[in-house]
Amino acid sequence: MSTRSGRFLPARYYLLLLELASQHGADLDALLGQTGIDPAALSSPDVLLDLDQVDALIEAATAATARSDLGFHLGRMIKPSNHELLGYALMTSATLDEALHMAARYWRLITPTFTLRHERAASGVHIHIEPALELKPLTLRFHVEAIATAFHAELAFLLSTRISAYDIYLPETLSDAASRYRRLKPARVHFGLIQRAGLRIELPTGMTAQPLALADRNALSIARRRCDEELSRLIRHGSLGEWLMMILDQASDHQPRQHELARILHLSTRTLNRRLAAEGTSFREIGLRSRHRRACRLLLDGGLSITRIAMQLGYRDAANFTRAFRRASGRSPIDYRKSGGS
C-alpha cells in the first residue's frame, strides 16, 4: 500500500459527520478544537482535509457521541448531490451501468484513500472497493461502513427505490454490526467472505441495465467536462501513477490510451511522462502492471479460457499472453490458475 503523505479528502463529507455528531449532542466547537481544523475554513466548498485531520475528526466524533455506528449513519445521509459535479454526472447518466462507469472513472473526486474497480462478470457487475493505503482501524471501519450504506442509499435515489436484490460483502470485523445491516434490504449483506479489508458489491445484470429518470446526454457531457477539470486539480495533490493504475484496472471493453488519459487531466503526454518519472515510474510500467493484475483476476475467476483472456487483454493469441505472463510471474497462466494464485 502507499504512504499516507499527500492525501487530501473533500471536506464536504465530513461536514455531514459534524452534522451527525451535533444531532447526537456533541459540542462542535470542542470537537473541532481537538482536531486542529479551523472552523472558518470549512465554509469553503473546495476545502480539503489531510488524512491526519480526518483521523482526528472521526476519533473525536466517536468519543463525543459514544457511538460506533457513525459511518453507517453518515453513509445513509449521502445522496448523489453530495458529490457535487460527479453527482450531477451520475444522475444524468443513461443507465445505472453508465453511472457506475462514471463513479469508477472519477472515484478520485470522492476519496484517494480507497480504490474502486468495476468489472463485468457472467452474473452482472462486481465492484471492488479496497483501501489504497494503511488506515487506522477506526478510520477504516468508519469508511467501509459509510461507503457500503452510501452505495445503497444512492442506488435507491438513482433507481427511484426500484432496487432488486443484490449482494454486499463486508469484512468479518463488521460482523458485530450485522443487526443494523438488515435495514439495507433488499441487499443481502455477507460478512467474512472476502479476504481483503474493503468491500465487494455484486449487482445483477437486470439491475445495472435500468434507465435513470434524469438521463440527459447534453447535461452529462457538461458534467464530465467539469469533472475532468476538477480531477486535474485534485491530482496535483496526490499520486498520478495511482490514479492511472485505478483507471487501467477498471477498464474492460476499451483500454484507455496514454493521450486519452493525458487529455482528461489537461496535460500533454510529455508532461504526464515527466510527472510519472518524478514518481519513479512510467506509463508503460503502469500499463504492464495493470494488465498483469487483470490477467490474474481473470484467471482466478475461472469463467474464461486462456485464449479468451488473452483476447480480452489485447494479446494477438494465447501464446503471446502465456509468454508475457511467465515473464511477469515466473509461471504459466495454467499453473497460476491451478495453484489458486498462491
N, C-alpha and C positions, 0 to 999 in steps of 0.2 A: 504494500500500500504506500501511497505518497505521504509526504510530510504534511503537518498542519499549517506550515507557514504560508502566508499569502492567500489564505482562504477567507473570502468575504461573502456574506449571505445577505439577501434583501431583508431589510428590517420590517417590511410590511407584514410578514407572517408573525413576527414576534410582537408586534403591536397587538395582534389578536390574543397572544399569550398574556399580555398585560391586562387586556380587557377581561379575559377569563379569570385571571388571578384576582382582579378587583371584584368580580361577581362573587368570589368566594372569600371576601373580607380582607384581602391583602392591602397593606398600605403601600401604594405605588411609589411614593417619594422615598420611603425607607428601602423598598425593594431595589429601586434603581440606584440608590446610594451604595448598595452592596456590590453593584456590578461595575461601577466606573463609567456607566453610559450617561451621556449628557441628555437630559430630558428634552432640551430645546432642539437638539439635533434630530430627534425622532419625528419632528414635524415636517421634515423634507421627504417627499415621496421617493427620492432616489437614494436615500441614505443606506449605507451598507454597514453591517456589523462584522467584526472579525470573530473567528471561531472561539477564542477565549472569552469574548463578551457573551456569546451565545451560551457557552458552558455555564458561565456565572449567572446568566439570567434564568436558565432552566433550573439550576440548583437553588437559586434564591426563591423563585416562584413555587417550587415544590415544597421548600421548607416553610414558606409563609402561609401556604394553604393547607399543609399537611395532607396533600393528595398526591397519589402516584399515577393518576389517570389523566393528567393534564394533556398529554399528547393525544390521547384518544379523543377527548372532547374538543381540542383545538382543530383536529382534522375534520370533525363534523361541522365546524363553522366555515370551512373553506369552500368557496364557490369559484367557478372559472374567472369571475371578475376580480378576484383577489390576485390573479396572476397578471393583471393589467393587460399589456399588449398581447401576451401569449394567450390569455383567457379569451380575448376577442377572436384570435385565430382559431382556438378550439371551438368556440360557439358557432362560427361561420363556416366551419368545415362541412363538406357534403355528407359524410357518414362518420360513425364512431371510429371506424378504421382510419380514416384520414385524420381525425382529431388525435388519435394515438400516435400517428406518424409525426404530427406537429409537436406533440409533447416530447417525443424522443429527440427530435431534431433540435429543439430549443430547451431541453431539460436544464442546461446550464443557467438559464434565466431563473429557474426555481431554486436550485441548490447545487453547489460544487462538491458537497460532501457525500453525495451518493451518485452512482451511475445508473442509467436506465438502458436496458437492452430490450428491444421489441422484435420478436421473431415469430414467424408463421410455423404452425405445426398442423398435423393432419386433422386435429380436433378443433383448431381455431387459432387464437393468438396467445402466445405466452409472453409475459412481461416480467423481466428480472430486474429488481432494484437492489443494489448492493452498496455497502459503504465504500467510498473511494479512498479513505484514509482511516487511521486509527481514531476512534472516538471514545470518549469516556463512557462507561456503562450507562449512566443516567441519560446522557445526551443521545446515545444510540437508541436506547429503548424509547425515549420520547419521540424521536424522529420516525422510527419504524411504525409506531402506533399512529402518529399523525399522518404519515403517508398512506397507510392502509385505510384509515377511515376517511381521509380526504378523497382518495380514489373512489370509494364507494359513494360518497356524497356527490361528487362531480358526475359520476355515471348517472345517478338519479336526476341531476339537473339537466344534463345534456339529452337524456332519453325521455325526459318528462315522466319519470318514475316507471317507465316501461322496461324494467330490468328483469331479465331472465336469470335463472340460477347460474352461478359461476363459482370459481374456487379461489380462495386466498390461502397461501401457505406462509405461516409465520414461524419464527424460531421457538424452540422448546422453552426458552427463558420467558416467554409471554404466556405460557400455559396457565399460570396462576390467575390470569385475567380472562380466562375463557368465557366466563359468565357474561361479561359485558359485550362480547363479540356476537352474542345471539341477537343483538339489536341490528345487526347488519344484514338480516335476511332480505332477499333470498340467497345471499352469498353463503357458501359453505366454507367455514374457516377451520383450517387444519393446523395443528401445532407439532413441531418436531420432525416434520417430513422433509425439511431442507437442511443441507449441510452448512450453508453459509449464514452470515449474520443478518442478511437483509430479508427480503420477502419476494414471493413469486405470486403472480396473478394469472389465472388461466381463464380466458373468455371464449365461449363457443362462437363458431363462425356466424351463426344466425344473428347473434347479438352485435358483432362488430360491423355487420353489413347494414344495420339500421340507419336510415337517413335522419339527419338532425333538423329540427324545426326552423332554426335560424340560418340555414345554409345560404351563403351569398358569395359567389366567386369573386366579384369585384372587391367586396369588403375583405375577403380572405387574402387577396393579393396585396392589398394595402397593409394589412396586419402583418403579413410575412415580411414585407419590406422593412417595416418598423422593427420587427423582432430581429432581423438581420443587423440593423443598426445598433440595437441595444446589446446584442450578443457581442458585436465587435468591441463595444465599450467595456463590457464586463470581462472579456478575455484578457484585457490589458492587466487585470488584477490577478490572473491565475495562469494555469498551465495550458498553453496552446496544444501541446502534444497530447495531453489527456483528453481535451475536447475532440481532437481529430480521431483519437482511438475510439471514443464513445460513438461518434458518428459512423465510422467504418464498421464497428462491431455490430451496430443495429441495422446496417444496410442489408437488403435482401435481393430485391429484383434488380437494383441498379447500384453498382459500386461507384460512389462519387469520385470524380477525378480531382486532381490537385487544383487545377484552375477554377473548378466549380466551388470548392471549399474556400479558396482564397477570395473569390468574389463575394461569398456570403459575409466574410469578415471585412470586406472593403480593404483588402490587402492585395498587393501584387504578388505573384508567385515568388519573385525574388525576395520580397520582404518576409513572406511566410517561411521560406527556406532559411533566411537569416535568423528569424525568431526560433525556429526549431534547432538550428545549430547552437544557439546560445543555451538551449535547454539540453544539449548533448545528444540530440537525436536527429533524424531526417524523415522526410515524408516516406521514402522507400522503406526505411526500417519500420516505421509505424504500420505501413501497409502490409508488410510481410508478417509482423506480429499479429495484426488483426486477422489476416487470412488464416494463419495457423490456429488461432483461438477459435475461429468459426469452424474450421475443419474438425477440431477436437470435439466441439459441441455436437456437430452433425454426426460424427462417428459414434459418440456415446448415446445419442438419441436412438440410433438403430433403425430408423424408419427408411433410410435411403441406402441404395447400393453405393459401392465405392465409385462407380462410373458416374452415377447421378450426382454424388457430392462433388466430384471433380468438375462436372459441367456447371453446377451451381456456383462454384467458386471461381469460375472463369478459366479453368485449365483446358487445354486442347483435348486431352484424353487422360485416362486413368493412369497411364504410365508416367506422364509428366507430374501429375499430382502425387503419385507414390514417391517419386524421386525428391520432390520438394519437401514432402512431409518427413521423409527419412533424414534429409539434411537438417531439418529443424528439431527433430525429436530423437533421432538415432534409432528409430524403428519404423516398421511399415504401418500403414493405416490399419491393416488387418490385425496385426499384433496389438496395436493400441486399442482397437475395439474389443478384442478378446480379453485383454487384461482389465477392461473397465476403466482405463486411464491411469491405473496405478503403476 
